[in-house]
Amino acid sequence: MARSAYVWIWAFAFSLNVALSECYFSIPLKIYPGKYNLSSGVNLTSLRRVALAADGNGLSLASDPTGTVNFLDMVDNLQGDSGRGYYIQMSIGTPGQQLNILVDTGSSNFAVAAAPHPFITHYFDTASSSTYQSAGRGVSVRYTQGNWEGELGVDNVSLPKGPNGTISINIAAILTSDGFFLPGINWQGILGLAYPMLARPDSSVEPFFNSVVKQLGIPDIFSLQMCGAGLSASSTTDPPGGSLIMGGAEPTLYRGSVWYTPIIEEWYYQVEVLKLEVGDQNLDLDCREYNMDKAIVDSGTTLLRLPVNVFNAVVEAITRSSLIQDFSSGFWDGTKLACWMKGETPWRFFPKLSIYLRATNTSQSFRITILPQLYIQPIMDVDSTLDCFRFGVSSSANGLVIGATVMEGFYVVFDRAQRRLGFALSSCAVSGGVALSEIAGPFSAADVASNCSGGVLREPLLWVISYTLMAVCALILLILLLLLILPCRRRDGSGEITDESSLVRHRIK
């Protein structure tokens, strides 16, 4: 390994860091188990308000007739990074109370701290807002890590760097929580941007973005750029972390074309993954393995999370390289950090990771690729001589999750109006002049099944219930057949055998 004298560090103190970085995996359930300059040569003053219009594979621009969105005003309206979450400033209530709210495409409730908590600096005081109205209903949400309980209400919300106007929004006032707010974060609530089906306690609670579209009349599209790639989770300040553009896409935030994949079902932003590659190695798994349970795009999940079989295949493919054969298993499962002497980077030891998504032309696919700079992630300085990194991929029992590890490489367009997700190269996914992501296509999808997510039940429990019901039905059918074939017989008083089957008993005499 030449000059790369890496050191394995058992992460006793790392446990807090891991908890912090995973604290906002946002898969709400029934109990689901959490900078760079813009492209050069762009004349910003020449750009006008724009909104997405219907097109083929790319984007076309149209003026926004409502006058409520100016995308340039929304650029750099996010702060944070993948380790602590990406958040946007919002004004809630009357008079407005300023809070930072975590942006989460993997849940649907808009919830804010409404009581003191030792890990947050301030909270939404409902009593101080003249426009807050309690709905008199309790609500609770459990995430991959952490949960909260509170009450539902309604109040006015505006975004200093968002669409113009004030919106009346359903708000969950968080009164108690466990493992949701953690040390080191700088946000006080969560903005769920998924569909009503995920809203708690039920889908009648209209999510934030649905209300924005309805009340302000903007297109039912938002787009997201996350620019925290390569930032240490131990840094003490939060530089601009990206952009949340509501109503369309801002062309200065991406390079090249936008490639679209269909939204399979409108609950999470569920997509169809056709295959994965490690370097130039195709994992050669049945495509249903990638979509087992579901495959979603979730900004509130820190890592790229893979079903267990897929995760094991990825690790095996990476370790097949002789350059990294000595890596400890603790690095892959997240219990150890890999450390190098300062100035030595680990990128040369790791291959690219590629995900193939089905295109809107279902006979084709396209490929999104991240370089190791995105999934081998700097964590903290152990001492003045070492740089330490973690593995930005983990195993999952709840499906494949394209989280911040991947999303930081791309500008992602959530085109709800046309039920599709778009990926383009992010203008901020660059480090030292090197692009950290790639996108290519189209490729033929003839080598995979026509429907990789069809027939796969969302919850493993449903498989158990299904097989149990089948077994019960089979048992009942067997008993009925035995009753018909082997009827009960008894002797009457005359010594003759009398048939007492149900057919005989119901015969008219």
VENURQUI-V215879 format. One line per field, one symbol per residue. burial: # if it has 16 or more other C-alpha atoms within 10 Angstrom, else .. A space follows every 50 residues. Layout:
burial: ???
This chain:
burial: .....#..#....#..#############...##..............## ##......#.#..#...#####.####################...#### ###############.#..#.#####..#.####....############ #############..#########.##..###.################# #...######.##..#.################....############# #####..#######..############....#...############## ########.##.###.###..........###.########....#..## ##########...#################.....###########.### ################..############....#####.....#..... .##....#.......................................... .........
